[in-house]
């Protein structure tokens, strides 16, 4: 850690107990080496995810095949999966691109209805269950801070976190919500 100035705690993964332990380790090492190491809390934010799959933990998507995204909480199989955001269809139109698993899978929207989003696989591969979905340019409507984010911020305040990184910031009010929460907890910027 001699060359490290800031350690990132990824709150998309782990339990409060694990975050407490990581924070304590960073503080301990910081004291041992005689250097202040800041700690950044990276909030999970709202994330649209692919469903789990029936009888498997992954599906193989082949280039140019059709793949369907369904609303509802249904385990996916073979040529389809459900998504965790039932209103997703409202924000899509044909030719839009959908990226899954940090861009490893790319889909092109061909048809949209409230029940089903029909896509064509542009970049195929192994699709794992519960992977994140990203749609560049889409103006999705969901809360900027989830209940989990608020609890995580409260834990960060308790620990003495130095910085907070918020996912999916869309407008200045998203940042102001965190500032207001910090003020209510007796912490300033």
C-alpha positions in Angstrom: 0.0 0.0 0.0 3.0 2.3 0.0 2.0 3.8 -3.4 -1.8 3.8 -2.7 -3.6 6.9 -1.7 -7.2 5.7 -1.7 -8.7 2.3 -1.1 -12.1 1.5 -2.7 -14.8 -0.5 -0.9 -17.2 -1.9 -3.4 -20.6 -1.9 -1.8 -22.1 -3.9 -4.7 -20.7 -6.9 -3.0 -20.1 -8.0 0.6 -21.8 -7.7 3.9 -21.6 -4.9 6.5 -19.4 -7.1 8.6 -17.0 -7.6 5.6 -16.9 -3.9 4.9 -16.1 -3.2 8.6 -13.3 -5.7 8.5 -11.8 -4.3 5.2 -12.0 -0.8 6.7 -10.3 -1.9 9.9 -7.5 -3.6 7.8 -7.0 -0.4 5.7 -6.8 1.7 8.9 -4.3 -0.7 10.5 -2.0 -0.8 7.5 -2.3 2.9 7.2 -1.0 3.3 10.8 1.7 0.7 10.3 3.2 2.4 7.2 2.7 5.9 8.6 0.7 7.1 5.7 -2.9 8.3 5.5 -4.9 6.1 3.1 -8.3 7.5 2.2 -11.3 5.2 1.9 -13.8 5.5 -0.9 -17.3 4.0 -0.5 -18.6 2.9 -3.9 -22.3 2.6 -3.7 -24.2 -0.1 -5.6 -27.0 2.1 -6.9 -30.0 0.8 -8.8 -28.9 -1.9 -11.2 -31.1 -3.6 -13.8 -30.3 -7.3 -13.9 -31.0 -10.4 -15.9 -33.0 -13.1 -14.0 -31.7 -16.4 -12.7 -32.0 -19.3 -15.1 -34.0 -22.5 -14.8 -31.8 -25.6 -14.4 -28.5 -23.7 -15.2 -26.3 -20.8 -14.1 -25.6 -19.6 -17.7 -27.0 -19.5 -21.2 -25.0 -19.5 -24.5 -26.1 -16.7 -26.8 -25.1 -17.0 -30.4 -24.5 -14.1 -32.8 -27.6 -13.2 -34.9 -29.9 -15.4 -32.8 -33.1 -13.8 -31.4 -33.1 -13.4 -27.6 -36.1 -12.2 -25.6 -36.2 -10.1 -22.5 -39.4 -10.5 -20.5 -41.0 -8.5 -17.8 -41.9 -10.3 -14.6 -40.0 -12.5 -12.2 -39.5 -15.7 -14.3 -36.4 -17.8 -14.5 -34.9 -17.7 -17.9 -34.1 -20.5 -20.3 -32.6 -21.1 -23.7 -33.7 -18.0 -25.7 -35.1 -15.7 -23.0 -34.6 -14.2 -19.6 -36.6 -11.8 -17.5 -35.3 -8.4 -16.3 -35.5 -6.9 -12.8 -37.0 -3.6 -14.2 -40.5 -4.4 -15.5 -40.9 -0.9 -17.1 -37.8 -1.3 -19.2 -39.8 -1.6 -22.4 -41.0 2.0 -22.0 -37.6 3.3 -22.6 -36.5 1.2 -25.6 -37.1 1.4 -29.4 -35.9 -0.7 -32.3 -32.1 -0.3 -33.0 -31.3 0.5 -29.4 -28.3 -1.4 -28.0 -28.4 -3.3 -24.7 -25.1 -4.3 -23.1 -25.0 -7.1 -20.5 -22.2 -8.2 -18.1 -20.1 -5.1 -18.6 -20.4 -5.2 -22.4 -19.5 -8.8 -22.9 -22.9 -9.5 -24.5 -24.4 -7.0 -26.9 -28.0 -7.1 -28.1 -29.9 -4.9 -30.6 -33.6 -4.2 -29.9 -35.8 -5.3 -32.9 -39.3 -5.1 -31.3 -40.8 -3.8 -28.1 -44.0 -4.6 -26.2 -45.0 -4.4 -22.5 -44.6 -8.2 -22.2 -41.5 -8.8 -24.3 -38.4 -7.0 -25.8 -37.2 -8.8 -28.9 -33.5 -8.5 -29.6 -30.9 -9.8 -32.0 -27.6 -11.0 -30.5 -24.8 -8.8 -31.9 -22.0 -10.1 -29.6 -22.7 -13.5 -28.2 -21.1 -15.6 -25.5 -21.8 -17.1 -22.1 -24.5 -15.2 -20.3 -24.4 -15.7 -16.5 -27.5 -15.2 -14.4 -28.1 -12.0 -12.4 -25.7 -10.0 -14.7 -26.1 -6.3 -15.0 -27.7 -4.5 -18.0 -26.7 -1.2 -19.4 -28.5 0.8 -22.1 -26.4 3.8 -23.2 -28.4 7.0 -23.6 -31.6 5.6 -22.0 -33.4 8.0 -19.7 -34.6 5.4 -17.2 -36.8 6.3 -14.2 -35.7 4.8 -11.0 -34.5 6.2 -7.6 -31.0 7.5 -7.5 -30.5 6.1 -4.0 -31.9 2.7 -3.1 -32.8 1.7 0.5 -29.6 -0.3 0.5 -27.5 2.7 -0.6 -29.0 4.7 2.3 -28.1 2.0 4.8 -24.6 1.7 3.3 -24.1 5.5 3.6 -25.1 5.2 7.3 -22.5 2.4 7.7 -19.9 4.6 5.9 -20.6 7.5 8.3 -20.2 5.1 11.2 -16.9 3.8 9.9 -15.6 7.3 9.0 -15.4 6.8 5.2 -13.6 9.7 3.4 -15.4 9.7 0.1 -18.6 8.4 -1.5 -18.9 7.4 -5.1 -22.5 7.2 -6.4 -23.5 5.1 -9.4 -25.8 6.3 -12.2 -25.8 10.0 -11.4 -28.2 11.6 -13.8 -28.8 15.1 -12.3 -27.5 17.4 -9.6 -30.4 16.4 -7.2 -28.8 12.9 -7.1 -25.7 14.3 -5.4 -27.7 16.7 -3.3 -29.7 13.7 -1.8 -26.4 12.3 -0.4 -25.3 15.7 0.9 -28.7 16.1 2.7 -28.3 12.6 4.2 -24.8 13.5 5.4 -26.1 16.7 7.0 -28.9 14.9 8.7 -26.3 12.5 10.1 -24.3 15.4 11.4 -21.6 15.2 8.7 -20.7 17.9 6.3 -19.4 17.4 2.7 
